[in-house]
């Protein structure tokens, strides 16, 4: 595991210190149900932002934010 930690430190431009090694060791030893996403996150296109703005003309900023978040959830399941 030491070689893996060294490579991770190097790949992420991290200093090779005992603290950094301990953090990476903990990360590698974790046994949990952290979800790994197989599909990259999709953002909204300019056209999608414009469509939301046109559909909800006059909506407040908070309402716009909520609509954008709903569209992102729809796109990313």
Secondary structure, 3 states (H helix, E strand, C coil): CHHHHHHHHHHCCCCCCHHHHHHHHHHHHCCCCCCCCCCCCCCCCHHHHHHHHHHCCCCCHHHHHHHHHHHHHHHHC
